[in-house]
Amino acid sequence: MITFYVSQEEKISQFLAKLQLITFAESLGRIETMITYPTTQTHADIPQKLRESYGLTPDLLRLSVGFEGPQDLILDLKTALQVFEEIF
């Protein structure tokens, strides 16, 4: 499990849409690589102030790495991350 923050939370939906190999999912309990956006999924029903006190801010994503090849995952992430212009 990898948790990371992005520089522009307003571009998260664009980032998720660009992923080809990695699946956007609510549950991370499978053998494939999956990504979740806790703010709108798993923790959406928790009041914002409480959720953020846990560190679950709107710029946070969680990635559960599965069995795919490392180079394939890197390429998928690298391509999708291009939506956050200042990263590159």
FIVOZA-634349 format. One record per atom (N, C-alpha, C): residue in three letters; z, y, x; atom name; residue number from 1. Coordinates in Angstrom, 2 decimals. Atoms other than C-alpha are relative to their C-alpha. Example, Ala and Ser with C-alpha at 12.3 -4.5 7.8 and 13.67 -1.06 7.14 Angstrom:
ALA, 0.00, -1.19, 0.89, N, 1
ALA, 7.80, -4.50, 12.30, CA, 1
ALA, 0.00, 1.20, 0.90, C, 1
SER, -0.06, -1.19, -0.82, N, 2
SER, 7.14, -1.06, 13.67, CA, 2
SER, 0.73, 1.09, -0.77, C, 2
END
This chain:
MET, 0.00, -1.17, 0.85, N, 1
MET, 0.00, 0.00, 0.00, CA, 1
MET, 0.00, 1.23, 0.90, C, 1
ILE, 0.10, -1.26, -0.74, N, 2
ILE, -1.01, 3.41, 1.32, CA, 2
ILE, 0.09, 1.11, -1.03, C, 2
THR, -0.11, -1.18, 0.83, N, 3
THR, 0.06, 6.66, -0.31, CA, 3
THR, -0.51, 1.17, 0.81, C, 3
PHE, 0.49, -1.17, -0.73, N, 4
PHE, -1.81, 9.80, 0.63, CA, 4
PHE, -0.21, 1.17, -0.94, C, 4
TYR, 0.16, -1.24, 0.74, N, 5
TYR, -2.19, 13.39, -0.45, CA, 5
TYR, -1.36, 0.60, 0.33, C, 5
VAL, 1.29, -0.65, -0.20, N, 6
VAL, -5.45, 15.30, -0.89, CA, 6
VAL, 0.19, 1.51, -0.03, C, 6
SER, -0.12, -1.44, -0.14, N, 7
SER, -6.10, 18.95, -0.21, CA, 7
SER, -0.33, 0.77, -1.28, C, 7
GLN, 0.42, -0.69, 1.22, N, 8
GLN, -7.64, 19.82, -3.58, CA, 8
GLN, 0.12, -0.95, -1.19, C, 8
GLU, -0.25, 0.94, 1.10, N, 9
GLU, -6.14, 18.00, -6.53, CA, 9
GLU, -1.03, 0.11, -1.12, C, 9
GLU, 0.99, -0.18, 1.07, N, 10
GLU, -8.77, 19.45, -8.87, CA, 10
GLU, -1.28, -0.81, 0.25, C, 10
LYS, 1.18, 0.80, -0.32, N, 11
LYS, -11.38, 17.30, -7.10, CA, 11
LYS, 0.27, -1.51, -0.02, C, 11
ILE, -0.35, 1.41, 0.01, N, 12
ILE, -9.57, 13.99, -7.54, CA, 12
ILE, -0.93, -0.82, -0.88, C, 12
SER, 0.89, 0.78, 0.88, N, 13
SER, -11.73, 12.89, -10.47, CA, 13
SER, -1.37, -0.18, 0.64, C, 13
GLN, 1.28, 0.13, -0.71, N, 14
GLN, -14.88, 13.59, -8.40, CA, 14
GLN, 0.11, -1.06, 1.10, C, 14
PHE, -0.25, 0.97, -1.06, N, 15
PHE, -13.41, 11.59, -5.52, CA, 15
PHE, 0.00, -1.42, -0.57, C, 15
LEU, -0.09, 1.33, 0.61, N, 16
LEU, -12.57, 8.63, -7.77, CA, 16
LEU, -1.36, -0.47, -0.51, C, 16
ALA, 1.32, 0.36, 0.51, N, 17
ALA, -16.05, 8.71, -9.31, CA, 17
ALA, -0.96, -0.42, 1.10, C, 17
LYS, 0.89, 0.34, -1.12, N, 18
LYS, -17.69, 8.44, -5.89, CA, 18
LYS, 0.31, -1.35, 0.64, C, 18
LEU, -0.35, 1.29, -0.57, N, 19
LEU, -15.85, 5.26, -4.93, CA, 19
LEU, -0.90, -1.09, -0.59, C, 19
GLN, 0.89, 1.07, 0.44, N, 20
GLN, -18.21, 2.27, -5.12, CA, 20
GLN, 0.66, -1.38, 0.11, C, 20
LEU, -0.62, 1.29, -0.27, N, 21
LEU, -16.20, -0.62, -3.68, CA, 21
LEU, 1.43, -0.05, -0.53, C, 21
ILE, -1.41, -0.08, 0.40, N, 22
ILE, -12.65, 0.49, -4.42, CA, 22
ILE, 0.07, 0.30, -1.49, C, 22
THR, -0.13, -0.11, 1.45, N, 23
THR, -11.62, 0.13, -8.06, CA, 23
THR, 1.13, 0.94, -0.38, C, 23
PHE, -1.02, -0.87, 0.57, N, 24
PHE, -9.75, 2.87, -9.92, CA, 24
PHE, 0.68, -0.79, -1.11, C, 24
ALA, -0.70, 0.86, 0.96, N, 25
ALA, -7.07, 0.98, -11.84, CA, 25
ALA, 1.45, 0.43, -0.16, C, 25
GLU, -1.41, -0.31, 0.24, N, 26
GLU, -3.62, 1.35, -13.34, CA, 26
GLU, 0.91, -0.97, 0.75, C, 26
SER, -0.80, 1.03, -0.68, N, 27
SER, -2.27, -1.90, -11.91, CA, 27
SER, -0.59, -0.28, 1.37, C, 27
LEU, 0.47, 0.25, -1.36, N, 28
LEU, -2.47, -2.57, -8.19, CA, 28
LEU, 0.28, -1.43, 0.45, C, 28
GLY, -0.43, 1.35, -0.33, N, 29
GLY, -1.56, -6.24, -8.34, CA, 29
GLY, -1.09, -1.05, 0.09, C, 29
ARG, 1.07, 0.99, -0.13, N, 30
ARG, -4.88, -7.95, -7.57, CA, 30
ARG, -0.40, -0.13, 1.46, C, 30
ILE, 0.39, 0.20, -1.40, N, 31
ILE, -6.64, -9.13, -4.42, CA, 31
ILE, -1.05, 1.00, 0.47, C, 31
GLU, 0.98, -1.01, -0.37, N, 32
GLU, -9.30, -6.39, -4.53, CA, 32
GLU, 0.71, 1.31, 0.34, C, 32
THR, -0.54, -1.32, -0.32, N, 33
THR, -8.72, -2.93, -3.11, CA, 33
THR, -0.09, 0.87, -1.25, C, 33
MET, -0.08, -0.82, 1.20, N, 34
MET, -7.60, -0.60, -5.88, CA, 34
MET, 0.71, 1.30, 0.32, C, 34
ILE, -0.63, -1.31, -0.17, N, 35
ILE, -6.58, 3.02, -6.18, CA, 35
ILE, 0.53, 0.47, -1.34, C, 35
THR, -0.59, -0.52, 1.21, N, 36
THR, -4.32, 4.71, -8.70, CA, 36
THR, 0.40, 1.46, 0.21, C, 36
TYR, -0.40, -1.41, 0.02, N, 37
TYR, -3.48, 8.30, -9.61, CA, 37
TYR, 1.25, 0.08, -0.88, C, 37
PRO, -1.25, 0.11, 0.77, N, 38
PRO, 0.21, 8.11, -10.65, CA, 38
PRO, 0.25, 1.14, -0.99, C, 38
THR, -0.24, -1.14, 0.87, N, 39
THR, 0.27, 11.60, -12.19, CA, 39
THR, -0.59, -0.20, -1.39, C, 39
THR, 0.66, 0.18, 1.30, N, 40
THR, -2.13, 10.57, -14.96, CA, 40
THR, 0.06, -1.45, -0.49, C, 40
GLN, -0.02, 1.41, 0.39, N, 41
GLN, -1.51, 6.82, -15.02, CA, 41
GLN, 1.42, -0.55, -0.08, C, 41
THR, -1.25, 0.76, 0.02, N, 42
THR, 1.60, 4.87, -14.08, CA, 42
THR, 1.24, 0.85, -0.30, C, 42
HIS, -1.18, -0.84, 0.18, N, 43
HIS, 4.01, 7.83, -14.20, CA, 43
HIS, -0.25, 1.19, -0.92, C, 43
ALA, 0.37, -1.12, 0.87, N, 44
ALA, 2.33, 10.09, -16.76, CA, 44
ALA, 1.05, 0.30, -1.06, C, 44
ASP, -0.99, -0.22, 1.05, N, 45
ASP, 5.12, 9.61, -19.30, CA, 45
ASP, 1.33, 0.53, 0.51, C, 45
ILE, -1.21, -0.56, -0.59, N, 46
ILE, 7.81, 10.84, -16.89, CA, 46
ILE, -0.17, 1.52, 0.06, C, 46
PRO, 0.12, -1.46, -0.05, N, 47
PRO, 8.52, 14.58, -17.19, CA, 47
PRO, -0.40, 0.48, 1.41, C, 47
GLN, 0.58, -0.46, -1.27, N, 48
GLN, 6.68, 16.53, -14.47, CA, 48
GLN, 1.06, 0.31, 1.06, C, 48
LYS, -1.03, -0.38, -0.97, N, 49
LYS, 9.80, 17.94, -12.81, CA, 49
LYS, 0.67, -1.23, 0.61, C, 49
LEU, -0.62, 1.23, -0.48, N, 50
LEU, 11.42, 14.51, -12.54, CA, 50
LEU, -0.99, -0.80, 0.86, C, 50
ARG, 1.04, 0.72, -0.75, N, 51
ARG, 8.16, 12.87, -11.41, CA, 51
ARG, -0.19, 0.61, 1.39, C, 51
GLU, 0.19, -0.67, -1.28, N, 52
GLU, 7.71, 15.47, -8.68, CA, 52
GLU, 1.23, -0.12, 0.90, C, 52
SER, -1.20, 0.20, -0.82, N, 53
SER, 11.33, 15.01, -7.55, CA, 53
SER, -0.04, -1.35, 0.72, C, 53
TYR, 0.22, 1.30, -0.64, N, 54
TYR, 10.27, 11.43, -6.73, CA, 54
TYR, -1.07, 0.08, 1.09, C, 54
GLY, 1.10, -0.15, -0.95, N, 55
GLY, 7.43, 12.82, -4.61, CA, 55
GLY, -1.35, -0.31, -0.60, C, 55
LEU, 1.26, 0.32, 0.69, N, 56
LEU, 4.77, 11.95, -7.19, CA, 56
LEU, -0.63, 1.28, -0.50, C, 56
THR, 0.61, -1.28, 0.31, N, 57
THR, 2.93, 15.25, -7.08, CA, 57
THR, -1.46, -0.20, -0.41, C, 57
PRO, 1.37, 0.13, 0.50, N, 58
PRO, -0.53, 15.94, -8.61, CA, 58
PRO, -1.06, -0.20, 1.08, C, 58
ASP, 0.96, 0.18, -1.09, N, 59
ASP, -2.19, 15.67, -5.18, CA, 59
ASP, 0.15, -1.36, 0.69, C, 59
LEU, -0.31, 1.30, -0.60, N, 60
LEU, -0.99, 12.10, -4.51, CA, 60
LEU, -0.85, -1.12, -0.62, C, 60
LEU, 0.72, 1.21, 0.42, N, 61
LEU, -3.04, 8.90, -4.68, CA, 61
LEU, 0.64, -1.19, 0.70, C, 61
ARG, -0.51, 1.24, -0.60, N, 62
ARG, -1.99, 5.30, -4.01, CA, 62
ARG, -1.14, -1.00, 0.11, C, 62
LEU, 1.06, 0.96, -0.30, N, 63
LEU, -4.29, 2.75, -2.44, CA, 63
LEU, 0.63, -1.33, 0.38, C, 63
SER, -0.45, 1.34, -0.32, N, 64
SER, -3.60, -0.96, -2.43, CA, 64
SER, -1.18, -0.73, 0.64, C, 64
VAL, 1.11, 0.58, -0.76, N, 65
VAL, -5.77, -2.57, 0.24, CA, 65
VAL, -0.10, -1.49, -0.27, C, 65
GLY, 0.24, 1.39, 0.33, N, 66
GLY, -7.31, -5.89, -0.67, CA, 66
GLY, -0.71, -0.75, 1.11, C, 66
PHE, 0.60, 0.95, -0.94, N, 67
PHE, -9.43, -8.53, 0.99, CA, 67
PHE, -1.36, 0.44, 0.56, C, 67
GLU, 1.32, -0.42, -0.45, N, 68
GLU, -12.68, -6.57, 1.54, CA, 68
GLU, 0.00, 0.30, 1.50, C, 68
GLY, 0.13, -0.30, -1.42, N, 69
GLY, -13.99, -5.94, 5.02, CA, 69
GLY, 0.43, 1.43, 0.32, C, 69
PRO, -0.50, -1.33, -0.37, N, 70
PRO, -12.37, -3.00, 6.82, CA, 70
PRO, -1.11, 1.06, 0.10, C, 70
GLN, 1.09, -0.98, -0.15, N, 71
GLN, -15.70, -1.32, 7.65, CA, 71
GLN, -0.56, 0.42, -1.36, C, 71
ASP, 0.48, -0.33, 1.34, N, 72
ASP, -16.80, -1.50, 4.01, CA, 72
ASP, 0.96, 0.97, -0.70, C, 72
LEU, -1.00, -0.88, 0.60, N, 73
LEU, -13.55, 0.11, 2.86, CA, 73
LEU, -0.04, 1.39, 0.64, C, 73
ILE, 0.07, -1.28, -0.72, N, 74
ILE, -13.77, 2.82, 5.53, CA, 74
ILE, -1.20, 0.80, -0.47, C, 74
LEU, 1.21, -0.69, 0.44, N, 75
LEU, -17.32, 3.66, 4.51, CA, 75
LEU, 0.15, 0.54, -1.43, C, 75
ASP, -0.19, -0.43, 1.38, N, 76
ASP, -16.40, 3.83, 0.82, CA, 76
ASP, 0.92, 1.22, -0.06, C, 76
LEU, -0.93, -1.13, -0.02, N, 77
LEU, -13.45, 6.13, 1.50, CA, 77
LEU, -0.62, 1.23, 0.64, C, 77
LYS, 0.62, -1.12, -0.71, N, 78
LYS, -15.37, 8.27, 3.96, CA, 78
LYS, -1.02, 0.72, -0.88, C, 78
THR, 1.01, -0.57, 0.90, N, 79
THR, -18.19, 8.80, 1.47, CA, 79
THR, 0.68, 0.78, -1.13, C, 79
ALA, -0.69, -0.66, 1.12, N, 80
ALA, -15.83, 9.65, -1.41, CA, 80
ALA, 0.79, 1.22, 0.46, C, 80
LEU, -0.81, -1.12, -0.50, N, 81
LEU, -13.65, 11.93, 0.73, CA, 81
LEU, -0.83, 1.24, 0.29, C, 81
GLN, 0.85, -1.16, -0.26, N, 82
GLN, -16.62, 14.20, 1.30, CA, 82
GLN, 0.12, 1.06, -1.11, C, 82
VAL, -0.19, -1.00, 1.06, N, 83
VAL, -15.77, 15.91, -2.01, CA, 83
VAL, 1.06, 1.03, 0.39, C, 83
PHE, -1.02, -0.94, -0.49, N, 84
PHE, -12.84, 17.52, -0.22, CA, 84
PHE, -0.55, 0.67, 1.26, C, 84
GLU, 0.79, -0.64, -1.04, N, 85
GLU, -14.93, 19.88, 1.89, CA, 85
GLU, 0.74, 0.29, 1.29, C, 85
GLU, -0.67, -0.38, -1.23, N, 86
GLU, -12.30, 21.01, 4.35, CA, 86
GLU, 0.44, -1.19, 0.86, C, 86
ILE, -0.33, 1.18, -0.82, N, 87
ILE, -11.64, 17.43, 5.51, CA, 87
ILE, -1.06, -0.21, 1.06, C, 87
PHE, 1.09, 0.26, -0.94, N, 88
PHE, -15.04, 17.28, 7.19, CA, 88
PHE, -0.53, 1.27, 0.59, C, 88
END
